[in-house]
Amino acid sequence: MARLSPQRLAFLAVAAVAGAGVVVALSLRSSDDTPQAATAATVAAPLSGLPLVALPPVQGLAGGDQLVQLQTLAAKDPKRADLQMAIGSEQLVRGDGEAAAAAFTAARRLGDPSADVALAVAGYDPKQPDATVARLKLLAPTQPFAAYELGVVQLWAGRIALATSALKALRDAAPESFYGVKADDLLHPTMQAGYPLFVPAEDPPGAASSEALAAAARNSPNDAVAQLQYGAALQAAGHRQAALAAYRQAIKADPTSVEAQVALAVGAFSKDDPAKAFGTIGPLARDHTGDPSPRFHLALMLLWIGQPDQARAQFQQVEKEAPTTRLARLAAFFAPK
């Protein structure tokens, strides 16, 4: 099967909109937008510097020097292991393995079991990567963090096939987890982190909580709009599978709903196979020019795969065709400057 570059993928997606009668037949088993870890090569030159440690973000940090902010917080609350872990992660970014190890050791003293994973990464020796690999393999069966860092270290060592295998296994085992998503991001570094979101054409009910949206969807199973609003909230919270169930219910409630078809395609967006989503959204945008939802989400997906110029053109078209709508306002916000 022929490979499609992201440029080719974007061209075909937009062509589906521009040309009436254009048949969209996107197929993408492997593409030039995949990282080294997913290409045919099994080994590559090792990366320089120290492998990095990925951690959930610490809440409440502002812009500027993250390390200084973390150290200030840790001085005020020295019993927070998460701050020591974050400090160590920042030190690795700066290439200071010794300072990183000191912070991770402090986190271990404070009782954080993930510190052992971070210490293994901080002790990485490019001349002896197997020492770190062995330590992480012992921890990986019980810690997704270790499984993720195993993929990172294999990638750092230039072991492309092994890194890909480790990252895919983690992603497939827990696709909605923090490290499952991070693994998918690392497998597709030319794409935006995370996944494109479905954005309802209507504003959600005023200040509606997720519980209220859930109740509305539960009480009105035949209300496609209620299902879409609830699905969008679920997806924004990272619950992609539950969101897909809501989108399917929306289509069941209204099989003719273009917006529900868009939601289902966007909700099922796969970084391994973005062509499937494009193959649905492209024709919908072409055939329903009066509905801004397909074109808006086409633009959003183009932005996701690294095609800002193509995305900008589609966002601008949304603004032109439906200037008074919510999606036109959002298109002006999302459009790459």
Backbone hydrogen bonds in HBPLUS format (Angstrom, degrees):
<---DONOR---> <-ACCEPTOR-->    atom                        ^
c    i                          cat <-CA-CA->   ^        H-A-AA   ^      H-
h    n   atom  resd res      DA  || num        DHA   H-A  angle D-A-AA Bond
n    s   type  num  typ     dist DA aas  dist angle  dist       angle   num
A0009-LEU N   A0005-SER O   2.87 MM   4  6.15 161.1  1.91 155.2 160.9     1
A0010-ALA N   A0006-PRO O   2.89 MM   4  6.02 161.1  1.92 145.4 150.1     2
A0011-PHE N   A0007-GLN O   2.92 MM   4  6.13 155.5  1.98 143.3 150.4     3
A0012-LEU N   A0008-ARG O   2.98 MM   4  6.22 164.4  2.01 153.9 156.8     4
A0013-ALA N   A0009-LEU O   3.01 MM   4  6.21 153.9  2.08 146.6 154.3     5
A0014-VAL N   A0010-ALA O   2.97 MM   4  6.19 164.3  2.00 155.1 158.2     6
A0015-ALA N   A0011-PHE O   2.81 MM   4  5.92 152.1  1.88 146.6 155.8     7
A0016-ALA N   A0012-LEU O   3.15 MM   4  6.28 138.9  2.32 137.5 145.8     8
A0017-VAL N   A0014-VAL O   2.89 MM   3  5.23 137.7  2.07 104.8 116.9     9
A0018-ALA N   A0014-VAL O   2.94 MM   4  6.25 163.4  1.97 156.2 160.9    10
A0019-GLY N   A0015-ALA O   3.06 MM   4  5.82 169.9  2.07 147.0 149.1    11
A0022-VAL N   A0019-GLY O   3.04 MM   3  5.38 158.4  2.08 130.1 130.5    12
A0034-THR N   A0031-SER O   3.12 MM   3  5.78 167.1  2.13 119.4 121.3    13
A0038-ALA N   A0035-PRO O   2.97 MM   3  5.56 161.1  2.00 118.5 124.3    14
A0039-THR N   A0036-GLN O   3.16 MM   3  5.40 173.5  2.17 115.6 117.6    15
A0160-ILE N   A0042-THR O   2.88 MM 118  4.87 107.6  2.42 116.2 129.4    16
A0161-ALA N   A0042-THR O   3.19 MM 119  4.62 164.0  2.21 116.2 117.7    17
A0044-ALA N   A0158-GLY O   2.69 MM 114  4.51 138.2  1.87 132.2 140.8    18
A0047-LEU N   A0156-TRP O   2.83 MM 109  4.95 151.7  1.91 135.0 144.6    19
A0069-GLN N   A0065-ASP O   3.28 MM   4  6.54 163.4  2.31 147.4 151.9    20
A0070-LEU N   A0066-GLN O   2.90 MM   4  6.12 160.7  1.94 152.6 158.0    21
A0071-GLN N   A0067-LEU O   2.90 MM   4  6.10 160.9  1.93 152.5 157.8    22
A0072-THR N   A0068-VAL O   2.95 MM   4  6.13 150.8  2.03 146.2 154.2    23
A0073-LEU N   A0069-GLN O   2.98 MM   4  6.25 159.9  2.02 149.5 154.5    24
A0074-ALA N   A0070-LEU O   2.85 MM   4  6.06 158.1  1.90 149.2 155.8    25
A0075-ALA N   A0071-GLN O   2.98 MM   4  6.12 145.2  2.11 139.8 148.2    26
A0076-LYS N   A0072-THR O   3.26 MM   4  6.54 143.1  2.41 139.6 148.6    27
A0076-LYS N   A0073-LEU O   3.11 MM   3  5.19 125.1  2.43  95.5 109.4    28
A0077-ASP N   A0073-LEU O   2.89 MM   4  6.15 141.2  2.04 144.8 156.8    29
A0080-ARG N   A0077-ASP O   3.27 MM   3  6.08 164.2  2.29 129.2 129.1    30
A0083-LEU N   A0080-ARG O   3.27 MM   3  5.62 134.5  2.50 102.4 112.8    31
A0085-MET N   A0081-ALA O   2.94 MM   4  6.26 157.7  1.99 154.5 161.0    32
A0086-ALA N   A0082-ASP O   2.97 MM   4  6.15 156.2  2.03 140.5 147.0    33
A0087-ILE N   A0083-LEU O   2.87 MM   4  6.08 153.2  1.94 145.9 153.4    34
A0088-GLY N   A0084-GLN O   2.96 MM   4  6.20 161.7  1.99 148.2 152.7    35
A0089-SER N   A0085-MET O   2.96 MM   4  6.26 153.6  2.03 147.3 154.7    36
A0090-GLU N   A0086-ALA O   3.00 MM   4  6.27 157.3  2.05 148.0 153.3    37
A0091-GLN N   A0087-ILE O   2.93 MM   4  6.23 151.0  2.01 149.3 158.0    38
A0092-LEU N   A0088-GLY O   3.01 MM   4  6.33 148.3  2.12 146.5 154.5    39
A0093-VAL N   A0089-SER O   3.15 MM   4  6.53 151.1  2.24 143.9 151.4    40
A0094-ARG N   A0090-GLU O   3.18 MM   4  6.53 142.5  2.33 140.1 149.7    41
A0094-ARG N   A0091-GLN O   3.07 MM   3  5.02 122.2  2.42  91.9 106.7    42
A0096-ASP N   A0091-GLN O   2.93 MM   5  5.30 158.4  1.98 154.0 147.8    43
A0095-GLY N   A0092-LEU O   2.86 MM   3  4.80 154.7  1.92 102.1 110.3    44
A0100-ALA N   A0096-ASP O   3.04 MM   4  6.22 155.7  2.11 147.0 154.7    45
A0101-ALA N   A0097-GLY O   2.88 MM   4  6.02 158.8  1.92 145.3 150.6    46
A0102-ALA N   A0098-GLU O   3.07 MM   4  6.34 150.8  2.16 143.6 151.3    47
A0103-ALA N   A0099-ALA O   3.12 MM   4  6.41 155.6  2.18 146.9 152.3    48
A0104-PHE N   A0100-ALA O   2.92 MM   4  6.20 163.9  1.95 155.7 160.6    49
A0105-THR N   A0101-ALA O   2.84 MM   4  5.96 149.6  1.93 144.3 152.8    50
A0106-ALA N   A0102-ALA O   3.05 MM   4  6.29 149.5  2.15 139.6 147.5    51
A0107-ALA N   A0103-ALA O   2.98 MM   4  6.34 150.3  2.07 145.9 154.3    52
A0108-ARG N   A0104-PHE O   2.93 MM   4  6.25 147.1  2.04 143.0 151.9    53
A0109-ARG N   A0105-THR O   2.99 MM   4  6.31 155.1  2.06 147.4 153.7    54
A0110-LEU N   A0106-ALA O   3.10 MM   4  6.37 135.2  2.31 137.4 149.5    55
A0112-ASP N   A0107-ALA O   3.07 MM   5  5.66 168.1  2.09 148.3 146.4    56
A0111-GLY N   A0108-ARG O   2.93 MM   3  5.07 159.7  1.97 106.9 112.4    57
A0115-ALA N   A0112-ASP O   3.13 MM   3  5.70 162.0  2.17 114.7 120.4    58
A0116-ASP N   A0113-PRO O   3.43 MM   3  6.19 156.1  2.49 115.8 118.9    59
A0117-VAL N   A0114-SER O   3.05 MM   3  5.32 127.4  2.34 103.1 116.0    60
A0118-ALA N   A0114-SER O   3.22 MM   4  6.64 162.2  2.25 152.6 156.4    61
A0119-LEU N   A0115-ALA O   2.83 MM   4  6.01 157.4  1.88 152.2 158.4    62
A0120-ALA N   A0116-ASP O   3.10 MM   4  6.23 150.2  2.20 137.8 145.0    63
A0121-VAL N   A0117-VAL O   3.14 MM   4  6.53 153.9  2.21 149.0 155.8    64
A0122-ALA N   A0118-ALA O   2.86 MM   4  6.13 160.9  1.89 152.5 158.3    65
A0123-GLY N   A0119-LEU O   3.02 MM   4  6.15 137.5  2.21 140.9 150.7    66
A0124-TYR N   A0121-VAL O   3.06 MM   3  5.26 158.9  2.10 116.0 116.9    67
A0128-GLN N   A0125-ASP O   2.78 MM   3  5.18 146.4  1.89 114.5 125.3    68
A0131-ALA N   A0128-GLN O   3.24 MM   3  6.02 156.2  2.29 120.3 125.0    69
A0133-VAL N   A0129-PRO O   2.98 MM   4  6.27 165.7  2.01 154.5 159.2    70
A0134-ALA N   A0130-ASP O   2.85 MM   4  5.87 159.3  1.89 143.2 147.9    71
A0135-ARG N   A0131-ALA O   3.26 MM   4  6.49 158.1  2.31 141.0 146.1    72
A0136-LEU N   A0132-THR O   2.98 MM   4  6.23 160.6  2.02 155.1 160.4    73
A0137-LYS N   A0133-VAL O   2.89 MM   4  6.08 152.0  1.97 150.4 158.3    74
A0138-LEU N   A0134-ALA O   3.26 MM   4  6.50 145.8  2.38 142.2 149.7    75
A0139-LEU N   A0136-LEU O   3.05 MM   3  5.09 125.9  2.35  96.2 110.3    76
A0140-ALA N   A0136-LEU O   2.75 MM   4  5.80 143.2  1.89 154.2 165.2    77
A0142-THR N   A0139-LEU O   3.19 MM   3  6.01 150.6  2.28 123.5 130.2    78
A0143-GLN N   A0139-LEU O   3.13 MM   4  6.06 130.8  2.38 146.0 158.3    79
A0146-ALA N   A0143-GLN O   2.95 MM   3  5.27 120.2  2.32 105.7 119.5    80
A0147-ALA N   A0143-GLN O   3.07 MM   4  6.49 156.0  2.13 151.0 158.4    81
A0148-TYR N   A0144-PRO O   2.85 MM   4  6.10 156.2  1.91 151.7 157.4    82
A0149-GLU N   A0145-PHE O   2.96 MM   4  6.21 167.7  1.98 150.7 154.2    83
A0150-LEU N   A0146-ALA O   2.84 MM   4  5.97 139.9  2.00 143.2 154.0    84
A0151-GLY N   A0147-ALA O   3.35 MM   4  6.67 152.7  2.43 139.8 144.8    85
A0151-GLY N   A0148-TYR O   3.01 MM   3  5.30 118.6  2.40 102.4 116.4    86
A0152-VAL N   A0148-TYR O   3.04 MM   4  6.45 153.7  2.11 146.2 154.4    87
A0153-VAL N   A0149-GLU O   2.84 MM   4  6.02 165.2  1.86 151.0 153.7    88
A0154-GLN N   A0150-LEU O   2.99 MM   4  6.16 161.1  2.03 148.3 153.7    89
A0155-LEU N   A0151-GLY O   2.97 MM   4  6.13 154.6  2.04 144.7 151.9    90
A0156-TRP N   A0152-VAL O   2.84 MM   4  6.14 154.2  1.91 148.2 156.0    91
A0157-ALA N   A0153-VAL O   2.90 MM   4  6.13 145.1  2.02 144.9 154.3    92
A0159-ARG N   A0154-GLN O   2.87 MM   5  5.21 150.3  1.96 166.7 157.5    93
A0158-GLY N   A0155-LEU O   2.95 MM   3  5.08 156.3  2.01 104.9 112.3    94
A0163-ALA N   A0159-ARG O   2.94 MM   4  6.10 158.4  1.99 154.6 161.5    95
A0164-THR N   A0160-ILE O   2.92 MM   4  6.12 164.4  1.94 154.6 158.7    96
A0165-SER N   A0161-ALA O   2.98 MM   4  6.15 161.9  2.01 147.7 152.6    97
A0166-ALA N   A0162-LEU O   3.03 MM   4  6.22 163.2  2.06 148.8 152.7    98
A0167-LEU N   A0163-ALA O   2.97 MM   4  6.14 165.9  1.99 155.0 158.9    99
A0168-LYS N   A0164-THR O   2.88 MM   4  5.96 164.2  1.91 153.6 158.3   100
A0169-ALA N   A0165-SER O   3.04 MM   4  6.10 158.6  2.09 144.2 150.3   101
A0170-LEU N   A0166-ALA O   3.17 MM   4  6.37 157.0  2.22 144.0 149.5   102
A0171-ARG N   A0167-LEU O   2.93 MM   4  6.14 168.6  1.95 152.2 155.6   103
A0172-ASP N   A0168-LYS O   2.86 MM   4  5.94 168.8  1.87 154.5 157.7   104
A0173-ALA N   A0169-ALA O   3.05 MM   4  6.06 143.1  2.19 137.9 147.3   105
A0174-ALA N   A0170-LEU O   3.09 MM   4  6.25 151.7  2.17 151.7 157.9   106
A0177-SER N   A0174-ALA O   3.16 MM   3  5.51 163.0  2.19 114.5 119.8   107
A0181-VAL N   A0177-SER O   2.98 MM   4  6.15 162.8  2.01 155.4 157.9   108
A0182-LYS N   A0178-PHE O   3.01 MM   4  6.23 156.5  2.07 141.2 148.6   109
A0183-ALA N   A0179-TYR O   2.87 MM   4  5.90 150.3  1.96 136.5 144.0   110
A0184-ASP N   A0180-GLY O   3.16 MM   4  6.44 156.1  2.22 141.6 147.2   111
A0185-ASP N   A0181-VAL O   2.89 MM   4  6.20 153.5  1.96 149.9 158.0   112
A0186-LEU N   A0182-LYS O   2.92 MM   4  6.18 156.6  1.97 149.2 154.8   113
A0187-LEU N   A0183-ALA O   2.97 MM   4  6.22 143.6  2.11 144.7 154.9   114
A0188-HIS N   A0185-ASP O   3.05 MM   3  5.19 142.5  2.20  99.5 110.7   115
A0191-MET N   A0188-HIS O   3.09 MM   3  5.77 165.8  2.11 122.3 126.9   116
A0192-GLN N   A0304-TRP O   2.92 MM 112  5.00 155.5  1.98 140.6 148.2   117
A0208-ALA N   A0205-PRO O   2.91 MM   3  5.36 147.4  2.02 150.6 141.2   118
A0213-LEU N   A0209-SER O   2.96 MM   4  6.29 158.2  2.01 152.7 158.6   119
A0214-ALA N   A0210-SER O   2.90 MM   4  6.06 152.1  1.98 142.2 150.2   120
A0215-ALA N   A0211-GLU O   2.92 MM   4  6.14 156.3  1.98 144.9 151.4   121
A0216-ALA N   A0212-ALA O   2.92 MM   4  6.15 156.9  1.98 146.7 152.9   122
A0217-ALA N   A0213-LEU O   3.00 MM   4  6.19 157.8  2.05 145.8 151.3   123
A0218-ARG N   A0214-ALA O   2.88 MM   4  6.05 155.8  1.94 147.5 154.8   124
A0219-ASN N   A0215-ALA O   2.84 MM   4  5.94 156.4  1.89 149.8 155.8   125
A0220-SER N   A0216-ALA O   2.98 MM   4  5.92 128.7  2.25 136.6 148.6   126
A0223-ASP N   A0220-SER O   3.04 MM   3  5.35 161.9  2.07 120.2 120.7   127
A0227-GLN N   A0223-ASP O   3.14 MM   4  6.48 155.6  2.21 151.4 158.5   128
A0228-LEU N   A0224-ALA O   2.92 MM   4  6.18 154.2  1.98 149.9 157.1   129
A0229-GLN N   A0225-VAL O   2.92 MM   4  6.14 159.4  1.96 152.2 157.4   130
A0230-TYR N   A0226-ALA O   3.09 MM   4  6.21 161.4  2.12 144.4 149.4   131
A0231-GLY N   A0227-GLN O   2.84 MM   4  5.98 160.8  1.87 147.2 153.4   132
A0232-ALA N   A0228-LEU O   2.89 MM   4  6.01 156.5  1.95 146.3 152.2   133
A0233-ALA N   A0229-GLN O   3.16 MM   4  6.41 154.1  2.23 142.5 148.8   134
A0234-LEU N   A0230-TYR O   2.95 MM   4  6.25 158.2  2.00 152.6 158.9   135
A0235-GLN N   A0231-GLY O   2.86 MM   4  6.08 162.6  1.89 152.3 157.0   136
A0236-ALA N   A0232-ALA O   2.95 MM   4  6.10 158.6  2.00 145.8 151.7   137
A0237-ALA N   A0233-ALA O   3.15 MM   4  6.33 136.2  2.35 137.6 148.3   138
A0237-ALA N   A0234-LEU O   3.10 MM   3  5.15 130.1  2.36  95.4 108.9   139
A0239-HIS N   A0234-LEU O   2.91 MM   5  5.19 152.1  1.99 155.2 146.1   140
A0238-GLY N   A0235-GLN O   2.92 MM   3  5.04 159.7  1.96 107.6 113.3   141
A0243-ALA N   A0239-HIS O   3.01 MM   4  6.18 151.6  2.09 147.5 156.3   142
A0244-LEU N   A0240-ARG O   2.93 MM   4  6.21 153.4  2.00 147.5 154.2   143
A0245-ALA N   A0241-GLN O   3.15 MM   4  6.47 150.3  2.24 143.5 150.8   144
A0246-ALA N   A0242-ALA O   3.16 MM   4  6.53 150.5  2.25 144.1 151.3   145
A0246-ALA N   A0243-ALA O   3.05 MM   3  5.10 116.3  2.47  95.8 111.1   146
A0247-TYR N   A0243-ALA O   2.90 MM   4  6.26 155.5  1.96 153.0 160.3   147
A0248-ARG N   A0244-LEU O   2.86 MM   4  6.10 153.9  1.93 149.1 156.1   148
A0249-GLN N   A0245-ALA O   3.03 MM   4  6.25 150.0  2.13 140.6 148.7   149
A0250-ALA N   A0246-ALA O   2.94 MM   4  6.26 143.1  2.08 141.6 152.1   150
A0251-ILE N   A0247-TYR O   3.07 MM   4  6.43 152.8  2.14 146.6 152.6   151
A0252-LYS N   A0248-ARG O   2.92 MM   4  6.19 153.3  1.99 145.2 153.4   152
A0253-ALA N   A0249-GLN O   2.83 MM   4  6.06 149.0  1.93 143.6 152.1   153
A0254-ASP N   A0250-ALA O   2.90 MM   4  6.14 146.3  2.01 142.8 152.3   154
A0257-SER N   A0254-ASP O   3.02 MM   3  5.51 168.0  2.04 121.5 125.2   155
A0261-GLN N   A0257-SER O   3.28 MM   4  6.55 153.0  2.35 140.1 146.7   156
A0262-VAL N   A0258-VAL O   2.94 MM   4  6.26 153.7  2.01 150.6 158.4   157
A0263-ALA N   A0259-GLU O   2.88 MM   4  6.11 160.9  1.91 148.3 153.4   158
A0264-LEU N   A0260-ALA O   3.03 MM   4  6.23 161.3  2.06 147.9 151.8   159
A0265-ALA N   A0261-GLN O   3.12 MM   4  6.30 159.6  2.16 145.3 150.6   160
A0266-VAL N   A0262-VAL O   2.90 MM   4  6.10 169.5  1.91 161.8 164.4   161
A0267-GLY N   A0263-ALA O   2.78 MM   4  5.78 159.3  1.83 148.6 155.7   162
A0268-ALA N   A0264-LEU O   3.11 MM   4  6.13 136.5  2.30 135.6 145.2   163
A0269-PHE N   A0266-VAL O   3.08 MM   3  5.09 165.0  2.11 108.3 111.3   164
A0273-ASP N   A0270-SER O   3.17 MM   3  5.11 124.6  2.49  92.1 105.8   165
A0276-LYS N   A0273-ASP O   3.37 MM   3  6.18 154.5  2.44 119.2 122.3   166
A0278-PHE N   A0274-PRO O   3.10 MM   4  6.41 167.4  2.11 157.1 161.0   167
A0279-GLY N   A0275-ALA O   2.74 MM   4  5.82 149.0  1.84 146.6 155.6   168
A0280-THR N   A0277-ALA O   3.14 MM   3  5.33 142.9  2.28 101.2 111.5   169
A0281-ILE N   A0277-ALA O   2.92 MM   4  6.16 174.9  1.93 161.0 162.2   170
A0282-GLY N   A0278-PHE O   2.86 MM   4  5.54 164.0  1.88 144.6 150.1   171
A0284-LEU N   A0280-THR O   3.40 MM   4  6.53 155.4  2.47 142.7 149.7   172
A0285-ALA N   A0281-ILE O   2.92 MM   4  6.15 157.5  1.97 159.1 164.4   173
A0286-ARG N   A0282-GLY O   3.00 MM   4  6.27 152.0  2.08 149.4 158.2   174
A0287-ASP N   A0283-PRO O   2.85 MM   4  5.96 159.1  1.90 150.8 155.5   175
A0288-HIS N   A0284-LEU O   2.98 MM   4  5.81 129.8  2.24 141.8 151.7   176
A0291-ASP N   A0288-HIS O   3.05 MM   3  5.56 164.5  2.08 116.9 121.9   177
A0296-PHE N   A0292-PRO O   2.93 MM   4  5.95 160.5  1.97 158.5 164.8   178
A0297-HIS N   A0293-SER O   3.07 MM   4  6.19 167.7  2.08 154.8 157.6   179
A0298-LEU N   A0294-PRO O   2.84 MM   4  6.01 142.3  1.98 143.3 154.9   180
A0299-ALA N   A0295-ARG O   2.94 MM   4  6.16 161.0  1.98 148.8 152.7   181
A0300-LEU N   A0296-PHE O   2.95 MM   4  6.27 153.2  2.02 143.3 151.4   182
A0301-MET N   A0297-HIS O   2.95 MM   4  6.08 160.1  1.99 144.3 148.5   183
A0302-LEU N   A0298-LEU O   2.94 MM   4  6.20 153.7  2.01 148.5 156.3   184
A0303-LEU N   A0299-ALA O   2.92 MM   4  6.19 154.6  1.99 149.3 156.1   185
A0304-TRP N   A0300-LEU O   2.99 MM   4  6.28 144.7  2.12 139.1 149.3   186
A0305-ILE N   A0301-MET O   3.05 MM   4  6.39 146.4  2.16 149.3 156.2   187
A0307-GLN N   A0302-LEU O   2.91 MM   5  5.23 152.2  1.99 150.9 151.9   188
A0306-GLY N   A0303-LEU O   3.22 MM   3  5.31 159.9  2.26 104.2 109.0   189
A0311-ALA N   A0307-GLN O   2.95 MM   4  6.11 160.0  1.99 154.9 161.5   190
A0312-ARG N   A0308-PRO O   2.81 MM   4  5.93 158.3  1.85 147.4 152.9   191
A0313-ALA N   A0309-ASP O   3.18 MM   4  6.43 159.7  2.22 146.9 151.0   192
A0314-GLN N   A0310-GLN O   3.24 MM   4  6.53 155.7  2.30 146.2 152.2   193
A0315-PHE N   A0311-ALA O   2.86 MM   4  6.14 161.9  1.90 158.9 164.4   194
A0316-GLN N   A0312-ARG O   2.89 MM   4  6.06 161.8  1.92 152.7 157.7   195
A0317-GLN N   A0313-ALA O   3.07 MM   4  6.26 141.7  2.22 135.4 145.6   196
A0318-VAL N   A0314-GLN O   3.04 MM   4  6.38 147.7  2.14 145.0 153.2   197
A0318-VAL N   A0315-PHE O   3.10 MM   3  5.08 118.5  2.50  93.4 108.3   198
A0319-GLU N   A0315-PHE O   3.04 MM   4  6.43 157.2  2.10 150.2 155.8   199
A0320-LYS N   A0316-GLN O   2.97 MM   4  6.21 147.6  2.08 141.3 150.2   200
A0321-GLU N   A0317-GLN O   2.85 MM   4  6.00 162.4  1.88 152.5 156.7   201
A0322-ALA N   A0318-VAL O   2.92 MM   4  5.77 157.1  1.97 151.1 156.1   202
A0325-THR N   A0322-ALA O   3.22 MM   3  5.78 170.1  2.23 124.8 126.6   203
A0329-ARG N   A0325-THR O   3.22 MM   4  6.61 156.5  2.28 146.9 152.4   204
A0330-LEU N   A0326-ARG O   2.98 MM   4  6.32 157.6  2.04 150.2 156.9   205
A0331-ALA N   A0327-LEU O   2.75 MM   4  5.86 143.0  1.89 138.0 149.0   206
A0332-ALA N   A0328-ALA O   3.09 MM   4  6.35 151.4  2.18 145.7 151.2   207
A0333-PHE N   A0329-ARG O   3.30 MM   4  6.62 141.1  2.46 135.0 145.2   208
A0333-PHE N   A0330-LEU O   3.02 MM   3  4.92 121.9  2.37  92.1 107.5   209
A0334-PHE N   A0330-LEU O   2.83 MM   4  6.08 159.9  1.87 157.7 162.4   210
A0335-ALA N   A0331-ALA O   2.90 MM   4  5.75 151.0  1.98 148.1 154.3   211
